[in-house]
């Protein structure tokens, strides 16, 4: 059951990543690119989880699972929230995130591992790594989740107070925040799923689906640029206007 859910989540995340990647190549919106990156990381973490659950965990699969799932995933998701709600801050946040990502890759891949990894069951970082990789995971996931949740609350408050009339932006941020809660709360469904690994696999699958719904809600008004290009008014040079595709348009 665990392997089946993990492989299904990998497939879903890969399809969702491809869809967002296509949208990013058409619109070049920073938040769409960040979300595509987050889903790519989800797919890689899910693939490592599927391999570990089906053939047994080893150092390589756990490092990949920990790096993509525990350290890098949520920060890139949070960067999408920043780019959507505060686009002026996005360049500086992206630079910091790239530095953090490079540091995390080097640390997690090079960090010594204590003892042996049990072939069955998801290993725990505290039993495998020393402090530094676990600090990176705590900072990345904790700060990233806080940014997503604060962004959802702030977006909803702006809408309710009449400062923002974009319902899609509010709905997307609320769904993304819900997905983060689901993904970090696998133990909540432990009783329904029958065990810790089953609970985690189920929360990963459901959280990925809710996450993609949030992305689709945000980009639901996007259109194929090529299909609309002939309808744009021409500018003085005779070229089609593309003002509706500027950064931050929904």
N, C-alpha and C positions, 0 to 999 in steps of 0.2 A: 504493500500500500504506500509506504514512504517513497520508494523508488518511482512508483507510478506517478504520484503527485509531483515529485521533483522533476521528472522528465516532462510532464504536462506543463509545469510552470516554465521550464526552459523553453519549450516550444511557444507558449503564449508570449513570453517576454521577447523572444526573437521576432515574432510576427509584429508585435507592438513596436519594437525598435525600428523595424524596417519601415513601418507606416510613418512614424515620426521623422525618420531620416529623410524620407521622400518630402514631407512637408517642410523640413528645414532647408533642403536643397532648393525648394520652390520659393520660400519666403525669406530665408536667412534671418529668422527671428532668434535672438539669443536665448530666450526662454525655451523655445522648441529644441534648439541644439542641446541645451543643458538636460532637458528631459529625455532626449534620445540617448545621451550619454548615460544617464541614470538607468534607463531600461537596458542598455547594453551591459552595464555592470550587474544588473539583476539577472540577466541571462547567463553571464559568466559564473556568478555565484551559484545560481540554480544548477548549472551544469556540473560544477564541482560537487555540489550537494548530491546530485543524482549519481555521480560516479562513486562518491564515498558511501552512499547508502546501498548501492547495488553490488559493488565489488570490494568494499572495505576501505576504510580511511588510511591514508599514509601522509607523510610530511608534505608532499607536493599538493595533493588535493586539499588538505586543510589550510595550507598557506594561501592558495587561490581563493578558497571559500572565505577565509578570514579577511583577506585584503579587499576583495570585491564586495563582500556582503556586510562585514562588520565595520570596516574603516571608511571606504570611499563612497559607498552607495548614497547614503543619506546626505552627505555634504553636496554632492552634485544635484540631488533633488532640491535641496535648499537653495542652491544657486539659481535654479529655474524660478523659484518663488521671488528671489531678489530681482532677477532680470525682468519679471513680469510686473512687479509692483513698484520697483525703484530702479528703472533702467539706467539712470545716471550713475548709480553706484556700481553697476554691473562690471565695468572694466577693472576697477580696483579689486572687487571681490574675486573676479576670475583670476587675476594675477596671484592673489593670496591662495586661492584654491589649487592652482597649478603647482605652486611651491609646496603646499601641504601634500598634494597627491604624489609628487616626486619623492618627498621625504618618506611618505608611507610605503611606497613601493620598495625603496631601498631598505627600510627598517624591517618590514615584514618578511621580505625574501631572504634577508641576511641574518635575522635574529636566531640565536640558538634555541633549540627546542629541548625542554626538560623531559627526560624519561622516554617512554615509548607511547605511541598513539594507539588507543584501542581500536581494533578493526571494526567493531560494531558500536553503533551509537555515535551521536555527534560529539566530538571532543569539545571541551571547554577551554577557552583561552587562558583562564587563570591556572589551569593544570598543565599547560603546554608552554606558554610564553612567560618571559620575565616582564617587568613593569612597563617598559617603553612601548612595545606594541599595544599593550592593553590601554595605556594612556591615550595613544593615538585613536584607538577605537572609541574610547569613552568621549573624547573631545569631538571627534568627527560626528559620531552618531548623536551625542547629546546636544551639541550646539546646532547641528543640522536639523534635528527634530524640533528644537525650540524655535528656530527661524521659520520652519514650515507652519507650526502651530500659531505663532504670533502673527505671521502673515495672513493666515486664515481668519483669525479674530479681527485683525486690523481691516482686512478687506470687507468683512461682514459689517463692521462698525461704520465704515465709510459709506457703505450702501444704505444702511438703515438711517444714517444721519443725513442722507441726501447729497453727500459729497461725491458719490460715484454711482452712476446709473447703469453700470455694466453688470448685469446679473450673471453673465457667463463667467466673469472673472471671480465673482464671489463663490459661485457654485463649484468652479474648478478648484479653488483653494481649499474649500471645505472638504471636497472629496479627497484631495491629496493629503490633507491633514488626517482624515479618517483612515486612509491607507497606511500612513506612518504609524498610527495607533495600532492598527491590525497587525502590521508587520513586526512591531515590537512587543506585541502581547500574545505570543503564541501559547503561553501557559494558560490563558483565559479559556481557550477551547480544549484544553487537555482532557477534560472529562468527556467531551463529545467525541474526540478523536481516538481516545484510548491509550495515549502515552505521550511522552515528551517529544519524541521524534515525529510522531504522527501529528501532534499539535503544531509543531513548527512547520512541517510540510504543508499542512492545511492553511495556516495563516499566511505562508508565503504565496500560495496559489490565490487565495481570496484577496490578499493585499495587493498583489500585482494586478489583478483584474480591476479592483476599485481604483488603483492608481491610474490605469489606462483610461478609465471612465473620466477621471478628472482631467487628464490631458485632452481627451476628445471633447469634453465640455468646453474647455478653454479655446480650442481651435475649431469648434463646430461651425463657426461662421467663415472659416477660411475657404477659399475656392481655388481651383486649379488656375494658376496664373496664366497658363497658355490658353485656356479656354475663354478667358475674359480679356485677353490682351487686345483683340480686335475691337472691343467695345470701348476702350479707353480713348478719351479725346487726344488728339495730336497736339504736341507742343510746337512752338514756333519753328523748330528744326525738322518737324515732320515725324518725330519719333513718338511712339505710344507713351502716354504718361503712366507712371507706375507709382504714383503717390500713395495709393492704398496699401502698398507693400512695405511701408517704412517700418522700422523697428518698433515693436510694441503694439502694432495694430492687431486687433483680434477679429 
